[in-house]
Amino acid sequence: MNTEKKGSKLAIGFIIAAVATRLIPHVPNFTAMESLSLFAGAYLGWKALAILAPVITWYFSDLIINNTVSRVWYPDVEGIVWYADYMPTVYISALIMIFAGSKILKKWTPGKLAISALGATVLFFIVSNFGTWMSGTLYPKTGAGLIACFTAALPFLKTSLFSTLAFTAVLFGGYEWAYKYIYDSNANVELT
């Protein structure tokens, strides 16, 4: 599918809907975050909008989560938790996925989507866990600490992979269906 001529308002709507997967009760790591980064790159390109839409919505969901269900992790912070140590590595991985989506998925096939979803999952796993280890808050900054960090994160990798595959299919397939339905419906109305 060629994504260059697609509607950005509809794409942003899909991005916002995808962020909601973090804000409703869910299995740990079963969200659309990696998928929405690939999607933004594919449908919005490597432009400011493609970068800002997912990063701002991702940050907004972090802001909500860090100040509600995850507030216990920030006992030393008074008031609102605006920033957390994990954020740079998460957003760096999101930017890489957006860039990859803009280059690899302009013309996508189901096979390209599956490979991209797998790559996004592995990228996020490596970058985010490396960032966790580098922060020194949970694991010592030693080789053994790095191995312990990645080992502890392995159970989440499978869930993340399944969610990224599923949400990538839903986002890309759902968008194509909605785009065709909305614009084909409008074309049919104009002809009558």
Contact map, one row per residue, 1 for C-alpha under 8 A:
111000000000000000000000000000000000000000000000000000000000000000000000000000000000000000000000000000000111100000000000000000000000000000000000000000000000000000000000000000000000000000000000
111110000000000000000000000000000000000000000000000000000000000000000000000000000000000000000000000000000111000000000000000000000000000000000000000000000000000000000000000000000000000000000000
111111000000000000000000000000000000000001100000000000000000000000000000000000000000000000000000000000001110000000000000000000000000000000000000000000000000000000000000000000000000000000000000
011111000000000000000000000000000000000000111000000000000000000000000000000000000000000000000000000000000100000000000000000000000000000000000000000000000000000000000000000000000000000000000000
011111100000000000000000000000000000000000000000000000000000000000000000000000000000000000000000000000000000000000000000000000000000000000000000000000000000000000000000000000000000000000000000
001111110000000000000000000000000000000000100000000000000000000000000000000000000000000000000000000000000000000000000000000000000000000000000000000000000000000000000000000000000010000000000000
000011111110000000000000000000000000000000100000000000000000000000000000000000000000000000000000000000000000000000000000000000000000000000000000000000000000000000000000000000000010000000000000
000001111111000000000000000000000000000000110000000000000000000000000000000000000000000000000000000000000000000000000000000000000000000000000000000000000000000000000000000000000000000000000000
000000111111100000000000000000000000000000000000000000000000000000000000000000000000000000000000000000000000000000000000000000000000000000000000000000000000000000000000000000000000000000000000
000000111111110000000000000000000000000000000000000000000000000000000000000000000000000000000000000000000000000000000000000000000000000000000000000000000000000000000000000000100010000000000000
000000111111111000000000000000000000000100110000000000000000000000000000000000000000000000000000000000000000000000000000000000000000000000000000000000000000000000000000000000100000000000000000
000000011111111100000000000000000000000100000000000010000000000000000000000000000000000000000000000000000000000000000000000000000000000000000000000000000000000000000000000000000000000000000000
000000001111111110000000000000000000000000000000000000000000000000000000000000000000000000000000000000000000000000000000000000000000000000000000000000000000000000000000000000000000000000000000
000000000111111111000000000000000000000000000000000000000000000000000000000000000000000000000000000000000000000000000000000000000000000000000000000000000000000000000000001000100000000000000000
000000000011111111100000000000000001001100000000000011001000000000000000000000000000000000000000000000000000000000000000000000000000000000000000000000000000000000000000000000000000000000000000
000000000001111111110000000000000000000000000000000000001000000000000000000000000000000000000000000000000000000000000000000000000000000000000000000000000000000000000000000000000000000000000000
000000000000111111111000000000000000000000000000000000000000000000000000000000000000000000000000000000000000000000000000000000000000000000000000000000000000000000000000000000000000000000000000
000000000000011111111100000000111001000000000000000000000000000000000000000000000000000000000000000000000000000000000000000000000000000000000000000000000000000000000000001000000000000000000000
000000000000001111111110000000111001000000000000000000001100100000000000000000000000000000000000000000000000000000000000000000000000000000000000000000000000000000000000000000000000000000000000
000000000000000111111111000000000000000000000000000000000000100000000000000000000000000000000000000000000000000000000000000000000000000000000000000000000000000000000000000000000000000000000000
000000000000000011111111010000110000000000000000000000000000000000000000000000000000000000000000000000000000000000000000000000000000000000000000000000000000000000000000000000000000000000000000
000000000000000001111111110000111000000000000000000000000000100000000000000000000000000000000000000000000000000000000000000000000000000000000000000000000000000000000000000000000000000000000000
000000000000000000111111100000000000000000000000000000000000100010000000000000000000000000000000000000000000000000000000000000000000000000000000000000000000000000000000000000000000000000000000
000000000000000000011111110000000000000000000000000000000000000000000000000000000000000000000000000000000000000000000000000000000000000000000000000000000000000000000000000000000000000000000000
000000000000000000000111111000000000000000000000000000000000000000000000000000000000000000000000000000000000000000000000000000000000000000000000000000000000000000000000000000000000000000000000
000000000000000000001101111111100000000000000000000000000000000000000000000000000000000000000000000000000000000000000000000000000000000000000000000000000000000000000000000000000000000000000000
000000000000000000000000111111000000000000000000000000000000000000000000000000000000000000000000000000000000000000000000000000000000000000000000000000000000000000000000000000000000000000000000
000000000000000000000000011111000000000000000000000000000000000000000000000000000000000000000000000000000000000000000000000000000000000000000000000000000001001000000000000000000000000000000000
000000000000000000000000011111100000000000000000000000000000000000000000000000000000000000000000000000000000000000000000000000000000000000000000000000000001001100100000000000000000000000000000
000000000000000000000000011111110000000000000000000000000000000000000000000000000000000000000000000000000000000000000000000000000000000000000000000000000000001101110000000000000000000000000000
000000000000000001101100010011111100000000000000000000000000000000000000000000000000000000000000000000000000000000000000000000000000000000000000000000000000000100110010000000000000000000000000
000000000000000001101100000001111111000000000000000000000000000000000000000000000000000000000000000000000000000000000000000000000000000000000000000000000000000000110011000000000000000000000000
000000000000000001100100000000111111100000000000000000000100000000000000000000000000000000000000000000000000000000000000000000000000000000000000000000000000000000010000000000000000000000000000
000000000000000000000000000000111111110000000000000000000000000000000000000000000000000000000100100000000000000000001001100100000000000000000000000000000000000000010000000000000000000000000000
000000000000000000000000000000011111111000000000000000000000000000000000000000000000000000000000000000000000000000001001000000000000000000000000000000000000000000011011001000000000000000000000
000000000000001001100000000000011111111100000000000001000000000000000000000000000000000000000000000000000000000000000000000000000000000000000000000000000000000000000001001000000000000000000000
000000000000000000000000000000001111111110000000000001000000000000000000000000000000000000000110110010000000000000000000000000000000000000000000000000000000000000000000000000000000000000000000
000000000000000000000000000000000111111111000000000000000000000000000000000000000000000000000000111111001000000000011001000000000000000000000000000000000000000000000000000000000000000000000000
000000000000001000000000000000000011111111100000000000000000000000000000000000000000000000000000010010000000000000000000000000000000000000000000000000000000000000000001001100000000000000000000
000000000011001000000000000000000001111111111000011011000000000000000000000000000000000000000000010011000000000000000000000000000000000000000000000000000000000000000000000000000000000000000000
000000000000000000000000000000000000111111111100011000000000000000000000000000000000000000000000111111101000000000000000000000000000000000000000000000000000000000000000000000000000000000000000
001000000000000000000000000000000000011111111000000000000000000000000000000000000000000000000000010011111100000000000000000000000000000000000000000000000000000000000000000000000000000000000000
001101110010000000000000000000000000001111111000010000000000000000000000000000000000000000000000000001000100000000000000000000000000000000000000000000000000000000000000000000000000000000000000
000100010010000000000000000000000000000111111110110000000000000000000000000000000000000000000000000001000000000000000000000000000000000000000000000000000000000000000000000000000000000000000000
000100000000000000000000000000000000000111111110010000000000000000000000000000000000000000000000001011000100000000000000000000000000000000000000000000000000000000000000000000000000000000000000
000000000000000000000000000000000000000010011111011000000000000000000000000000000000000000000000011001000000000000000000000000000000000000000000000000000000000000000000000000000000000000000000
000000000000000000000000000000000000000000011111111000000000000000000000000000000000000000000000000000000000000000000000000000000000000000000000000000000000000000000000000000000000000000000000
000000000000000000000000000000000000000000000111111100000000000000000000000000000000000000000000000000000000000000000000000000000000000000000000000000000000000000000000000000000000000000000000
000000000000000000000000000000000000000000010011111110000000000000000000000000000000000000000000000000000000000000000000000000000000000000000000000000000000000000000000000000000000000000000000
000000000000000000000000000000000000000110111111111111000000000000000000000000000000000000000000010000000000000000000000000000000000000000000000000000000000000000000000000000000000000000000000
000000000000000000000000000000000000000110000111111111100000000000000000000000000000000000000010010000000000000000000000000000000000000000000000000000000000000000000000000000000000000000000000
000000000000000000000000000000000000000000000001111111110000000000000000000000000000000000000000000000000000000000000000000000000000000000000000000000000000000000000000000000000000000000000000
000000000001001000000000000000000000000100000000111111111000000000000000000000000000000000000000000000000000000000000000000000000000000000000000000000000000000000000000000000000000000000000000
000000000000001000000000000000000001100100000000011111111100000000000000000000000000000000000000000000000000000000000000000000000000000000000000000000000000000000000000000000000000000000000000
000000000000000000000000000000000000000000000000001111111110000000000000000000000000000000100100000000000000000000000000000000000000000000000000000000000000000000000000000000000000000000000000
000000000000000000000000000000000000000000000000000111111111000000000000000000000000000000000000000000000000000000000000000000000000000000000000000000000000000000000000000000000000000000000000
000000000000001100100000000000000000000000000000000011111111100000000000000000000000000000000000000000000000000000000000000000000000000000000000000000000000000000000000000000000000000000000000
000000000000000000100000000000001000000000000000000001111111110000000000000000000000000000000000000000000000000000000000000000000000000000000000000000000000000000000000000000000000000000000000
000000000000000000000000000000000000000000000000000000111111111000000000000000000000000000000000000000000000000000000000000000000000000000000000000000000000000000000000000000000000000000000000
000000000000000000000000000000000000000000000000000000011111111100000000000000000000000000000000000000000000000000000000000000000000000000000000000000000000000000000000000000000000000000000000
000000000000000000110110000000000000000000000000000000001111111110000000000000000000000000000000000000000000000000000000000000000000000000000000000000000000000000000000000000000000000000000000
000000000000000000000000000000000000000000000000000000000111111111000000000000000000000000000000000000000000000000000000000000000000000000000000000000000000000000000000000000000000000000000000
000000000000000000000000000000000000000000000000000000000011111111100000000000001100000000000000000000000000000000000000000000000000000000000000000000000000000000000000000000000000000000000000
000000000000000000000000000000000000000000000000000000000001111111110000000000000000000000000000000000000000000000000000000000000000000000000000000000000000000000000000000000000000000000000000
000000000000000000000010000000000000000000000000000000000000111111111110000000000000000000000000000000000000000000000000000000000000000000000000000000000000000000000000000000000000000000000000
000000000000000000000000000000000000000000000000000000000000011111111110000000001000000000000000000000000000000000000000000000000000000000000000000000000000000000000000000000000000000000000000
000000000000000000000000000000000000000000000000000000000000001111111110000000011000000000000000000000000000000000000000000000000000000000000000000000000000000000000000000000000000000000000000
000000000000000000000000000000000000000000000000000000000000000111111110000000000000000000000000000000000000000000000000000000000000000000000000000000000000000000000000000000000000000000000000
000000000000000000000000000000000000000000000000000000000000000011111111000000000000000000000000000000000000000000000000000000000000000000000000000000000000000000000000000000000000000000000000
000000000000000000000000000000000000000000000000000000000000000011111111110000000000000000000000000000000000000000000000000000000000000000000000000000000000000000000000000000000000000000000000
000000000000000000000000000000000000000000000000000000000000000011111111111000001000000000000000000000000000000000000000000000000000000000000000000000000000000000000000000000000000000000000000
000000000000000000000000000000000000000000000000000000000000000000001111111000000000000000000000000000000000000000000000000000000000000000000000000000000000000000000000000000000000000000000000
000000000000000000000000000000000000000000000000000000000000000000000111111000000000000000000000000000000000000000000000000000000000000000000000000000000000000000000000000000000000000000000000
000000000000000000000000000000000000000000000000000000000000000000000111111110001000000000000000000000000000000000000000000000000000000000000000000000000000000000000000000000000000000000000000
000000000000000000000000000000000000000000000000000000000000000000000011111111000000000000000000000000000000000000000000000000000000000000000000000000000000000000000000000000000000000000000000
000000000000000000000000000000000000000000000000000000000000000000000000011111000000000000000000000000000000000000000000000000000000000000000000000000000000000000000000000000000000000000000000
000000000000000000000000000000000000000000000000000000000000000000000000011111111000000000000000000000000000000000000000000000000000000000000000000000000000000000000000000000000000000000000000
000000000000000000000000000000000000000000000000000000000000000000000000001111111000000000000000000000000000000000000000000000000000000000000000000000000000000000000000000000000000000000000000
000000000000000000000000000000000000000000000000000000000000000000000000000011111000000000000000000000000000000000000000000000000000000000000000000000000000000000000000000000000000000000000000
000000000000000000000000000000000000000000000000000000000000000000100000000011111100000000000000000000000000000000000000000000000000000000000000000000000000000000000000000000000000000000000000
000000000000000000000000000000000000000000000000000000000000001001100010010011111111000000000000000000000000000000000000000000000000000000000000000000000000000000000000000000000000000000000000
000000000000000000000000000000000000000000000000000000000000001000000000000000011111000000000000000000000000000000000000000000000000000000000000000000000000000000000000000000000000000000000000
000000000000000000000000000000000000000000000000000000000000000000000000000000001111101000000000000000000000000000000000000000000000000000000000000000000000000000000000000000000000000000000000
000000000000000000000000000000000000000000000000000000000000000000000000000000001111111000000000000000000000000000000000000000000000000000000000000000000000000000000000000000000000000000000000
000000000000000000000000000000000000000000000000000000000000000000000000000000000011111100000000000000000000000000000000000000000000001000000000000000000000000000000000000000000000000000000000
000000000000000000000000000000000000000000000000000000000000000000000000000000000001111111000000000000000000000000000000000000010011001000000000000000000000000000000000000000000000000000000000
000000000000000000000000000000000000000000000000000000000000000000000000000000000011111111100000000000000000000000000000000000000000000000000000000000000000000000000000000000000000000000000000
000000000000000000000000000000000000000000000000000000000000000000000000000000000000111111110000000000000000000000000000000000000000000000000000000000000000000000000000000000000000000000000000
000000000000000000000000000000000000000000000000000000000000000000000000000000000000011111111000000000000000000000000000000000110010000000000000000000000000000000000000000000000000000000000000
000000000000000000000000000000000000000000000000000000000000000000000000000000000000011111111100000000000000000000000000000100110000000000000000000000000000000000000000000000000000000000000000
000000000000000000000000000000000000000000000000000000100000000000000000000000000000001111111110000000000000000000000000000000000000000000000000000000000000000000000000000000000000000000000000
000000000000000000000000000000000000000000000000000000000000000000000000000000000000000111111111000000000000000000000000000000000000000000000000000000000000000000000000000000000000000000000000
000000000000000000000000000000000000000000000000000000000000000000000000000000000000000011111111100000000000000000000000001100110000000000000000000000000000000000000000000000000000000000000000
000000000000000000000000000000000100100000000000000000100000000000000000000000000000000001111111110000000000000000000000000100000000000000000000000000000000000000000000000000000000000000000000
000000000000000000000000000000000000100000000000001000000000000000000000000000000000000000111111111000000000000000000000000000000000000000000000000000000000000000000000000000000000000000000000
000000000000000000000000000000000000000000000000000000000000000000000000000000000000000000011111111100000000000000000000000000000000000000000000000000000000000000000000000000000000000000000000
000000000000000000000000000000000100110010000000000000000000000000000000000000000000000000001111111110000000000000000001000000000000000000000000000000000000000000000000000000000000000000000000
000000000000000000000000000000000000111111000100011000000000000000000000000000000000000000000111111111000000000000000000000000000000000000000000000000000000000000000000000000000000000000000000
000000000000000000000000000000000000010010001100000000000000000000000000000000000000000000000011111111100000000000000000000000000000000000000000000000000000000000000000000000000000000000000000
000000000000000000000000000000000000010010000000000000000000000000000000000000000000000000000001111111111000000000000000000000000000000000000000000000000000000000000000000000000000000000000000
000000000000000000000000000000000000111111001000000000000000000000000000000000000000000000000000111111111100000000010000000000000000000000000000000000000000000000000000000000000000000000000000
000000000000000000000000000000000000010111111100000000000000000000000000000000000000000000000000011111111100000000000000000000000000000000000000000000000000000000000000000000000000000000000000
000000000000000000000000000000000000000011000000000000000000000000000000000000000000000000000000001111111100000000000000000000000000000000000000000000000000000000000000000000000000000000000000
000000000000000000000000000000000000000001000000000000000000000000000000000000000000000000000000000111111111000100000000000000000000000000000000000000000000000000000000000000000000000000000000
001000000000000000000000000000000000010011000000000000000000000000000000000000000000000000000000000111111111000110000000000000000000000000000000000000000000000000000000000000000000000000000000
111100000000000000000000000000000000000001101000000000000000000000000000000000000000000000000000000011111111000000000000000000000000000000000000000000000000000000000000000000000000000000000000
111000000000000000000000000000000000000000000000000000000000000000000000000000000000000000000000000000011111100000000000000000000000000000000000000000000000000000000000000000000000000000000000
110000000000000000000000000000000000000000000000000000000000000000000000000000000000000000000000000000011111111110000000000000000000000000000000000000000000000000000000000000000000000000000000
100000000000000000000000000000000000000000000000000000000000000000000000000000000000000000000000000000000011111110000000000000000000000000000000000000000000000000000000000000000000000000000000
000000000000000000000000000000000000000000000000000000000000000000000000000000000000000000000000000000000001111111000000000000000000000000000000000000000000000000000000000000000000000000000000
000000000000000000000000000000000000000000000000000000000000000000000000000000000000000000000000000000000001111111100000000000000000000000000000000000000000000000000000000000000000000000000000
000000000000000000000000000000000000000000000000000000000000000000000000000000000000000000000000000000011001111111110000000000000000000000000000000000000000000000000000000000000000000000000000
000000000000000000000000000000000000000000000000000000000000000000000000000000000000000000000000000000001001111111111000000000000000000000000000000000000000000000000001100000000000000000000000
000000000000000000000000000000000000000000000000000000000000000000000000000000000000000000000000000000000000011111111100000000000000000000000000000000000000000000001000000000000000000000000000
000000000000000000000000000000000000000000000000000000000000000000000000000000000000000000000000000000000000001111111110000000000000000000000000000000000000000000000000000000000000000000000000
000000000000000000000000000000000000010000000000000000000000000000000000000000000000000000000000000010000000000111111111000000000000000000000000000000000000000000000000000000000000000000000000
000000000000000000000000000000000110010000000000000000000000000000000000000000000000000000000000000000000000000011111111100000000000000000000000000000000000000010011001000000000000000000000000
000000000000000000000000000000000000000000000000000000000000000000000000000000000000000000000000000000000000000001111111110000000000000000000000000000000000000010011000000000000000000000000000
000000000000000000000000000000000000000000000000000000000000000000000000000000000000000000000000000000000000000000111111111000000000000000000000000000000000000000000000000000000000000000000000
000000000000000000000000000000000110010000000000000000000000000000000000000000000000000000000000100000000000000000011111111100000000000000000000000000000000000000010000000000000000000000000000
000000000000000000000000000000000100000000000000000000000000000000000000000000000000000000000000000000000000000000001111111110000000000000000000000000000000100110010000000000000000000000000000
000000000000000000000000000000000000000000000000000000000000000000000000000000000000000000000000000000000000000000000111111111000000000000000000000000000000100000000000000000000000000000000000
000000000000000000000000000000000000000000000000000000000000000000000000000000000000000000001000000000000000000000000011111111100000000000000000000000000000000000000000000000000000000000000000
000000000000000000000000000000000100000000000000000000000000000000000000000000000000000001001100000000000000000000000001111111110000000000000000000000000000000000000000000000000000000000000000
000000000000000000000000000000000000000000000000000000000000000000000000000000000000000000000000000000000000000000000000111111111000000000000000000000001000100000000000000000000000000000000000
000000000000000000000000000000000000000000000000000000000000000000000000000000000000000000000000000000000000000000000000011111111100000000000000000000000000000000000000000000000000000000000000
000000000000000000000000000000000000000000000000000000000000000000000000000000000000000011001000000000000000000000000000001111111110000000000000000000000000000000000000000000000000000000000000
000000000000000000000000000000000000000000000000000000000000000000000000000000000000010011001000000000000000000000000000000111111111000000000000000000000000000000000000000000000000000000000000
000000000000000000000000000000000000000000000000000000000000000000000000000000000000000000000000000000000000000000000000000011111111100000000000000011001000000000000000000000000000000000000000
000000000000000000000000000000000000000000000000000000000000000000000000000000000000000000000000000000000000000000000000000001111111110000000000010011000000000000000000000000000000000000000000
000000000000000000000000000000000000000000000000000000000000000000000000000000000000010010000000000000000000000000000000000000111111111000000000000000000000000000000000000000000000000000000000
000000000000000000000000000000000000000000000000000000000000000000000000000000000000010000000000000000000000000000000000000000011111111111100000000010000000000000000000000000000000000000000000
000000000000000000000000000000000000000000000000000000000000000000000000000000000000000000000000000000000000000000000000000000001111111111111000110010000000000000000000000000000000000000000000
000000000000000000000000000000000000000000000000000000000000000000000000000000000000000000000000000000000000000000000000000000000111111100001000000000000000000000000000000000000000000000000000
000000000000000000000000000000000000000000000000000000000000000000000000000000000000110000000000000000000000000000000000000000000011111111000000000000000000000000000000000000000000000000000000
000000000000000000000000000000000000000000000000000000000000000000000000000000000000000000000000000000000000000000000000000000000001111111111000000000000000000000000000000000000000000000000000
000000000000000000000000000000000000000000000000000000000000000000000000000000000000000000000000000000000000000000000000000000000001101111110000000000000000000000000000000000000000000000000000
000000000000000000000000000000000000000000000000000000000000000000000000000000000000000000000000000000000000000000000000000000000001101111110000000000000000000000000000000000000000000000000000
000000000000000000000000000000000000000000000000000000000000000000000000000000000000000000000000000000000000000000000000000000000001100111111000110110000000000000000000000000000000000000000000
000000000000000000000000000000000000000000000000000000000000000000000000000000000000000000000000000000000000000000000000000000000000100111111101110000000000000000000000000000000000000000000000
000000000000000000000000000000000000000000000000000000000000000000000000000000000000000000000000000000000000000000000000000000000000110100111110110000000000000000000000000000000000000000000000
000000000000000000000000000000000000000000000000000000000000000000000000000000000000000000000000000000000000000000000000000000000000000000011111110000000000000000000000000000000000000000000000
000000000000000000000000000000000000000000000000000000000000000000000000000000000000000000000000000000000000000000000000000000000000000000001111111000000000000000000000000000000000000000000000
000000000000000000000000000000000000000000000000000000000000000000000000000000000000000000000000000000000000000000000000000000000000000000010111111100000000000000000000000000000000000000000000
000000000000000000000000000000000000000000000000000000000000000000000000000000000000000000000000000000000000000000000000000000000000100000111111111110000000000000000000000000000000000000000000
000000000000000000000000000000000000000000000000000000000000000000000000000000000000000000000000000000000000000000000000000000000100100000111111111111000000000000000000000000000000000000000000
000000000000000000000000000000000000000000000000000000000000000000000000000000000000000000000000000000000000000000000000000000000000000000000011111111100000000000000000000000000000000000000000
000000000000000000000000000000000000000000000000000000000000000000000000000000000000000000000000000000000000000000000000000000000000000000100001111111110000000000000000000000000000000000000000
000000000000000000000000000000000000000000000000000000000000000000000000000000000000000000000000000000000000000000000000000000001101100000100000111111111000000000000000000000000000000000000000
000000000000000000000000000000000000000000000000000000000000000000000000000000000000000000000000000000000000000000000000000000001100000000000000011111111100000000000000000000000000000000000000
000000000000000000000000000000000000000000000000000000000000000000000000000000000000000000000000000000000000000000000000000000000000000000000000001111111100000000000000000000000000000000000000
000000000000000000000000000000000000000000000000000000000000000000000000000000000000000000000000000000000000000000000000000000000000000000000000000111111110000000000000000000000000000000000000
000000000000000000000000000000000000000000000000000000000000000000000000000000000000000000000000000000000000000000000000000010001000000000000000000011111111100000000000000000000000000000000000
000000000000000000000000000000000000000000000000000000000000000000000000000000000000000000000000000000000000000000000000000000000000000000000000000001111111110000000000000000000000000000000000
000000000000000000000000000000000000000000000000000000000000000000000000000000000000000000000000000000000000000000000000000000000000000000000000000000011111111000000000000000000000000000000000
000000000000000000000000000110000000000000000000000000000000000000000000000000000000000000000000000000000000000000000000000000000000000000000000000000001111111100000000000000000000000000000000
000000000000000000000000000000000000000000000000000000000000000000000000000000000000000000000000000000000000000000000000110010000000000000000000000000001111111110000000000000000000000000000000
000000000000000000000000000000000000000000000000000000000000000000000000000000000000000000000000000000000000000000000000000000000000000000000000000000000111111111000000000000000000000000000000
000000000000000000000000000111000000000000000000000000000000000000000000000000000000000000000000000000000000000000000000000000000000000000000000000000000011111111100000000000000000000000000000
000000000000000000000000000011100000000000000000000000000000000000000000000000000000000000000000000000000000000000000000100000000000000000000000000000000001111111110000000000000000000000000000
000000000000000000000000000000000000000000000000000000000000000000000000000000000000000000000000000000000000000000001100100000000000000000000000000000000000111111111000000000000000000000000000
000000000000000000000000000001000000000000000000000000000000000000000000000000000000000000000000000000000000000000000000000000000000000000000000000000000000011111111100000000000000000000000000
000000000000000000000000000011110000000000000000000000000000000000000000000000000000000000000000000000000000000000000000000000000000000000000000000000000000001111111110000000000000000000000000
000000000000000000000000000001111110000000000000000000000000000000000000000000000000000000000000000000000000000000001101100000000000000000000000000000000000000111111111000000000000000000000000
000000000000000000000000000000000010000000000000000000000000000000000000000000000000000000000000000000000000000001001100000000000000000000000000000000000000000011111111100000000000000000000000
000000000000000000000000000000000000000000000000000000000000000000000000000000000000000000000000000000000000000000000000000000000000000000000000000000000000000001111111110000000000000000000000
000000000000000000000000000000110010000000000000000000000000000000000000000000000000000000000000000000000000000000000000000000000000000000000000000000000000000000111111111000000000000000000000
000000000000000000000000000000010011001000000000000000000000000000000000000000000000000000000000000000000000000010001000000000000000000000000000000000000000000000011111111100000000000000000000
000000000000000000000000000000000000000000000000000000000000000000000000000000000000000000000000000000000000000010000000000000000000000000000000000000000000000000001111111111000000000000000000
000000000000000000000000000000000000000000000000000000000000000000000000000000000000000000000000000000000000000000000000000000000000000000000000000000000000000000000111111111100000000000000000
000000000000010001000000000000000011001000000000000000000000000000000000000000000000000000000000000000000000000000000000000000000000000000000000000000000000000000000011111111100000000000000000
000000000000000000000000000000000000001000000000000000000000000000000000000000000000000000000000000000000000000000000000000000000000000000000000000000000000000000000001111111110000000000000000
000000000000000000000000000000000000000000000000000000000000000000000000000000000000000000000000000000000000000000000000000000000000000000000000000000000000000000000000111111111000000000000000
000000000000000000000000000000000000000000000000000000000000000000000000000000000000000000000000000000000000000000000000000000000000000000000000000000000000000000000000111111111100000000000000
000000000110010000000000000000000000000000000000000000000000000000000000000000000000000000000000000000000000000000000000000000000000000000000000000000000000000000000000011111111110000000000000
000000000000000000000000000000000000000000000000000000000000000000000000000000000000000000000000000000000000000000000000000000000000000000000000000000000000000000000000000111111111000000000000
000000000000000000000000000000000000000000000000000000000000000000000000000000000000000000000000000000000000000000000000000000000000000000000000000000000000000000000000000011111111100000000000
000000000000000000000000000000000000000000000000000000000000000000000000000000000000000000000000000000000000000000000000000000000000000000000000000000000000000000000000000001111111110000000000
000001100100000000000000000000000000000000000000000000000000000000000000000000000000000000000000000000000000000000000000000000000000000000000000000000000000000000000000000000111111111100000000
000000000000000000000000000000000000000000000000000000000000000000000000000000000000000000000000000000000000000000000000000000000000000000000000000000000000000000000000000000011111111110000000
000000000000000000000000000000000000000000000000000000000000000000000000000000000000000000000000000000000000000000000000000000000000000000000000000000000000000000000000000000001111111110000000
000000000000000000000000000000000000000000000000000000000000000000000000000000000000000000000000000000000000000000000000000000000000000000000000000000000000000000000000000000000111111111000000
000000000000000000000000000000000000000000000000000000000000000000000000000000000000000000000000000000000000000000000000000000000000000000000000000000000000000000000000000000000011111111100000
000000000000000000000000000000000000000000000000000000000000000000000000000000000000000000000000000000000000000000000000000000000000000000000000000000000000000000000000000000000011111111110000
000000000000000000000000000000000000000000000000000000000000000000000000000000000000000000000000000000000000000000000000000000000000000000000000000000000000000000000000000000000001111111111000
000000000000000000000000000000000000000000000000000000000000000000000000000000000000000000000000000000000000000000000000000000000000000000000000000000000000000000000000000000000000011111111100
000000000000000000000000000000000000000000000000000000000000000000000000000000000000000000000000000000000000000000000000000000000000000000000000000000000000000000000000000000000000001111111110
000000000000000000000000000000000000000000000000000000000000000000000000000000000000000000000000000000000000000000000000000000000000000000000000000000000000000000000000000000000000000111111111
000000000000000000000000000000000000000000000000000000000000000000000000000000000000000000000000000000000000000000000000000000000000000000000000000000000000000000000000000000000000000011111111
000000000000000000000000000000000000000000000000000000000000000000000000000000000000000000000000000000000000000000000000000000000000000000000000000000000000000000000000000000000000000001111111
000000000000000000000000000000000000000000000000000000000000000000000000000000000000000000000000000000000000000000000000000000000000000000000000000000000000000000000000000000000000000000111111
000000000000000000000000000000000000000000000000000000000000000000000000000000000000000000000000000000000000000000000000000000000000000000000000000000000000000000000000000000000000000000011111
